[in-house]
Amino acid sequence: LETIEISNDILTETTFQDFLNDALLYFVKCKAHKIIVVLCDILRNTYLQSKDIIFAIKLNNIYLNTLKAFEKNKETPNLFTYFRVVFFHYSILDEEKEFVYCEPPHTKLPDFTSMIEESYSKILPESIKLQIIRDSAPVEVEKLSSTTLYIQITSVCSYLNETDSQDSGYPSSNVDFKYFYYNTPFTLLGQARGDLDTQYQRQTIIETESFIPSLNPRVRIVSTREVY
């Protein structure tokens, strides 16, 4: 973002309205609903004070359409697809971390898995094997081979709790996320799957160190908690 210095002689009420109008058009195009509402409130007041009723009515229509979009898009699918990727024995590559990757919408898990597998196969030494873990269950690290790089890949969904939703005012498809979740089936006997009367599901919520989407294709996970 660039800060523009404008003298008081140039920044009149009219130029102020023009600047905000230009900004409003861009935010309408990218459907940044919360910012649109704020700008409409500011502009509508300035136009009412200047007796420009016609333009105030136009802004009011934009405002009302934006509010309708809130309701219409509450259950709109995410604009991106997200995957949790955990590296075990990643010390082979001088770090050991877990991430959430942000991919284009409708990216399939098998396609993303193939991409990750191909990418890391190219940079690993020949003496190191690569194995993909497709199960989302907790991994028993002590049972893993020290000469193999294990990559656990899980499809995750954005998580927006009620408090976050009320604070942001965004529909779920137009917000940056820091929380994601995935579900893992399990039974009390230890198997992943069983009969309906013995089947349970564990939900895991993860938090990233910064909001997604971002300029980085992946963001590190900083906390994990389970909800039964």
Contacts in CASP RR format, 6 or more apart in sequence:
PFRMAT RR
TARGET T0000
AUTHOR 0000-0000-0000
METHOD contacts of the structure
MODEL  1
LETIEISNDILTETTFQDFLNDALLYFVKCKAHKIIVVLCDILRNTYLQS
KDIIFAIKLNNIYLNTLKAFEKNKETPNLFTYFRVVFFHYSILDEEKEFV
YCEPPHTKLPDFTSMIEESYSKILPESIKLQIIRDSAPVEVEKLSSTTLY
IQITSVCSYLNETDSQDSGYPSSNVDFKYFYYNTPFTLLGQARGDLDTQY
QRQTIIETESFIPSLNPRVRIVSTREVY
6 15 0 8 1.000
13 46 0 8 1.000
13 50 0 8 1.000
16 46 0 8 1.000
17 43 0 8 1.000
17 46 0 8 1.000
17 47 0 8 1.000
20 39 0 8 1.000
20 42 0 8 1.000
20 43 0 8 1.000
21 43 0 8 1.000
23 39 0 8 1.000
24 36 0 8 1.000
24 39 0 8 1.000
24 40 0 8 1.000
24 43 0 8 1.000
24 62 0 8 1.000
27 35 0 8 1.000
27 36 0 8 1.000
27 39 0 8 1.000
28 36 0 8 1.000
28 62 0 8 1.000
31 69 0 8 1.000
31 174 0 8 1.000
32 174 0 8 1.000
33 66 0 8 1.000
33 69 0 8 1.000
33 70 0 8 1.000
33 169 0 8 1.000
33 170 0 8 1.000
33 171 0 8 1.000
33 174 0 8 1.000
34 168 0 8 1.000
34 169 0 8 1.000
34 170 0 8 1.000
36 62 0 8 1.000
36 63 0 8 1.000
36 66 0 8 1.000
37 63 0 8 1.000
37 66 0 8 1.000
37 67 0 8 1.000
40 59 0 8 1.000
40 60 0 8 1.000
40 62 0 8 1.000
40 63 0 8 1.000
40 66 0 8 1.000
41 63 0 8 1.000
43 59 0 8 1.000
44 56 0 8 1.000
44 59 0 8 1.000
44 60 0 8 1.000
44 63 0 8 1.000
47 53 0 8 1.000
47 55 0 8 1.000
47 56 0 8 1.000
47 59 0 8 1.000
48 56 0 8 1.000
69 171 0 8 1.000
70 169 0 8 1.000
70 171 0 8 1.000
72 171 0 8 1.000
73 171 0 8 1.000
73 172 0 8 1.000
73 173 0 8 1.000
73 174 0 8 1.000
74 171 0 8 1.000
74 172 0 8 1.000
75 172 0 8 1.000
76 171 0 8 1.000
76 172 0 8 1.000
76 173 0 8 1.000
77 105 0 8 1.000
77 173 0 8 1.000
78 105 0 8 1.000
78 157 0 8 1.000
78 158 0 8 1.000
78 172 0 8 1.000
78 173 0 8 1.000
79 105 0 8 1.000
79 173 0 8 1.000
79 174 0 8 1.000
80 102 0 8 1.000
80 103 0 8 1.000
80 104 0 8 1.000
80 105 0 8 1.000
80 212 0 8 1.000
80 213 0 8 1.000
81 102 0 8 1.000
81 103 0 8 1.000
81 104 0 8 1.000
81 105 0 8 1.000
81 106 0 8 1.000
81 107 0 8 1.000
81 112 0 8 1.000
81 155 0 8 1.000
82 100 0 8 1.000
82 101 0 8 1.000
82 102 0 8 1.000
82 103 0 8 1.000
82 155 0 8 1.000
82 156 0 8 1.000
82 157 0 8 1.000
82 158 0 8 1.000
82 177 0 8 1.000
82 180 0 8 1.000
82 212 0 8 1.000
83 100 0 8 1.000
83 101 0 8 1.000
83 103 0 8 1.000
83 107 0 8 1.000
83 109 0 8 1.000
83 112 0 8 1.000
83 153 0 8 1.000
83 154 0 8 1.000
83 155 0 8 1.000
83 156 0 8 1.000
84 98 0 8 1.000
84 99 0 8 1.000
84 100 0 8 1.000
84 101 0 8 1.000
84 152 0 8 1.000
84 153 0 8 1.000
84 154 0 8 1.000
84 155 0 8 1.000
84 156 0 8 1.000
84 180 0 8 1.000
84 182 0 8 1.000
84 206 0 8 1.000
84 221 0 8 1.000
85 98 0 8 1.000
85 99 0 8 1.000
85 100 0 8 1.000
85 101 0 8 1.000
85 116 0 8 1.000
85 151 0 8 1.000
85 152 0 8 1.000
85 153 0 8 1.000
85 154 0 8 1.000
85 218 0 8 1.000
86 98 0 8 1.000
86 99 0 8 1.000
86 139 0 8 1.000
86 151 0 8 1.000
86 152 0 8 1.000
87 93 0 8 1.000
87 95 0 8 1.000
87 96 0 8 1.000
87 97 0 8 1.000
87 98 0 8 1.000
87 149 0 8 1.000
87 150 0 8 1.000
87 151 0 8 1.000
88 96 0 8 1.000
88 133 0 8 1.000
88 139 0 8 1.000
88 141 0 8 1.000
88 144 0 8 1.000
88 149 0 8 1.000
88 150 0 8 1.000
88 151 0 8 1.000
88 152 0 8 1.000
89 96 0 8 1.000
89 144 0 8 1.000
89 145 0 8 1.000
89 146 0 8 1.000
89 148 0 8 1.000
89 149 0 8 1.000
89 150 0 8 1.000
90 96 0 8 1.000
90 97 0 8 1.000
90 149 0 8 1.000
92 124 0 8 1.000
92 125 0 8 1.000
92 128 0 8 1.000
92 149 0 8 1.000
93 123 0 8 1.000
93 124 0 8 1.000
93 149 0 8 1.000
97 220 0 8 1.000
97 221 0 8 1.000
98 220 0 8 1.000
98 221 0 8 1.000
99 218 0 8 1.000
99 219 0 8 1.000
99 220 0 8 1.000
99 221 0 8 1.000
100 156 0 8 1.000
100 180 0 8 1.000
100 206 0 8 1.000
100 208 0 8 1.000
100 212 0 8 1.000
100 218 0 8 1.000
100 219 0 8 1.000
100 221 0 8 1.000
101 112 0 8 1.000
101 217 0 8 1.000
101 218 0 8 1.000
102 212 0 8 1.000
102 213 0 8 1.000
102 214 0 8 1.000
102 217 0 8 1.000
102 218 0 8 1.000
102 219 0 8 1.000
103 112 0 8 1.000
109 153 0 8 1.000
109 155 0 8 1.000
112 153 0 8 1.000
113 132 0 8 1.000
113 134 0 8 1.000
113 153 0 8 1.000
116 132 0 8 1.000
116 151 0 8 1.000
116 153 0 8 1.000
117 130 0 8 1.000
117 132 0 8 1.000
117 151 0 8 1.000
120 130 0 8 1.000
120 149 0 8 1.000
120 151 0 8 1.000
121 130 0 8 1.000
124 130 0 8 1.000
124 149 0 8 1.000
127 147 0 8 1.000
128 147 0 8 1.000
128 148 0 8 1.000
128 149 0 8 1.000
129 145 0 8 1.000
129 147 0 8 1.000
129 148 0 8 1.000
129 149 0 8 1.000
130 148 0 8 1.000
130 149 0 8 1.000
130 151 0 8 1.000
131 148 0 8 1.000
131 149 0 8 1.000
131 150 0 8 1.000
131 151 0 8 1.000
132 150 0 8 1.000
132 151 0 8 1.000
132 152 0 8 1.000
132 153 0 8 1.000
133 139 0 8 1.000
133 150 0 8 1.000
133 151 0 8 1.000
133 152 0 8 1.000
133 153 0 8 1.000
134 152 0 8 1.000
134 153 0 8 1.000
135 152 0 8 1.000
135 192 0 8 1.000
136 152 0 8 1.000
136 154 0 8 1.000
136 182 0 8 1.000
136 183 0 8 1.000
136 184 0 8 1.000
136 204 0 8 1.000
137 184 0 8 1.000
137 186 0 8 1.000
137 192 0 8 1.000
139 150 0 8 1.000
139 152 0 8 1.000
144 150 0 8 1.000
154 182 0 8 1.000
155 182 0 8 1.000
156 180 0 8 1.000
156 181 0 8 1.000
156 182 0 8 1.000
156 206 0 8 1.000
157 180 0 8 1.000
157 181 0 8 1.000
157 182 0 8 1.000
158 172 0 8 1.000
158 177 0 8 1.000
158 179 0 8 1.000
158 180 0 8 1.000
159 177 0 8 1.000
159 179 0 8 1.000
159 180 0 8 1.000
159 181 0 8 1.000
159 205 0 8 1.000
160 168 0 8 1.000
160 172 0 8 1.000
160 175 0 8 1.000
160 177 0 8 1.000
160 179 0 8 1.000
161 179 0 8 1.000
164 179 0 8 1.000
165 172 0 8 1.000
168 175 0 8 1.000
176 211 0 8 1.000
176 212 0 8 1.000
176 213 0 8 1.000
176 214 0 8 1.000
177 208 0 8 1.000
177 211 0 8 1.000
177 212 0 8 1.000
178 207 0 8 1.000
178 208 0 8 1.000
178 210 0 8 1.000
178 211 0 8 1.000
178 212 0 8 1.000
179 205 0 8 1.000
179 206 0 8 1.000
179 207 0 8 1.000
179 208 0 8 1.000
180 205 0 8 1.000
180 206 0 8 1.000
180 208 0 8 1.000
181 203 0 8 1.000
181 204 0 8 1.000
181 205 0 8 1.000
181 206 0 8 1.000
182 203 0 8 1.000
182 204 0 8 1.000
182 206 0 8 1.000
183 201 0 8 1.000
183 202 0 8 1.000
183 203 0 8 1.000
183 204 0 8 1.000
184 192 0 8 1.000
184 201 0 8 1.000
184 202 0 8 1.000
184 203 0 8 1.000
184 204 0 8 1.000
185 192 0 8 1.000
185 193 0 8 1.000
185 199 0 8 1.000
185 200 0 8 1.000
185 201 0 8 1.000
185 202 0 8 1.000
186 192 0 8 1.000
186 200 0 8 1.000
186 201 0 8 1.000
186 202 0 8 1.000
187 193 0 8 1.000
187 194 0 8 1.000
187 198 0 8 1.000
187 199 0 8 1.000
187 200 0 8 1.000
188 198 0 8 1.000
188 200 0 8 1.000
189 198 0 8 1.000
193 199 0 8 1.000
200 228 0 8 1.000
202 226 0 8 1.000
202 227 0 8 1.000
202 228 0 8 1.000
203 226 0 8 1.000
203 227 0 8 1.000
203 228 0 8 1.000
204 224 0 8 1.000
204 225 0 8 1.000
204 226 0 8 1.000
204 227 0 8 1.000
205 224 0 8 1.000
205 225 0 8 1.000
205 226 0 8 1.000
205 227 0 8 1.000
206 221 0 8 1.000
206 223 0 8 1.000
206 224 0 8 1.000
207 221 0 8 1.000
207 222 0 8 1.000
207 223 0 8 1.000
207 224 0 8 1.000
208 219 0 8 1.000
208 220 0 8 1.000
208 221 0 8 1.000
208 222 0 8 1.000
209 219 0 8 1.000
209 220 0 8 1.000
209 221 0 8 1.000
209 222 0 8 1.000
210 219 0 8 1.000
211 219 0 8 1.000
212 219 0 8 1.000
END
